[in-house]
């Protein structure tokens, strides 16, 4: 079963506007994310009733929740988290899971490409390895500060657009 055009069109429009804003100003405004989130929940409720509303709430929580630690650690902006939560509300569970995971993969590819272009790929990969070790070793729970990363930043809305497009393609 494919997603309704009443879901696909708004989510692609949302991501296009967010990517443009994020690319130009490195901000994704609340005036975009909050109404989009509410409209995504409402659209799913109207199109599929209570079951789709529950799936949309789950998609919102998972898609936003996956990125929440990145914001808490200062690796990404709150707008990125709110954007993915809104996308999750539109796509609903389980499609939102595919979108956020694909967005994370796309983000990694973009970051690696930028690191290679700037000549810091080895440093970025080493930092990512140390960060992974820090995360899974329990050092984070012990209060040890995270290792220093390459500091490469990019507009995550581009990765969200790529990941969501992939998720929509997979669903078709």
PyMOL commands that set and color helices and strands:
alter all, ss='L'
color gray80, all
select helices_A, chain A and resi 5-25+30-72+78-91+95-117+121-137+156-171
alter helices_A, ss='H'
color red, helices_A
deselect
rebuild
show_as cartoon
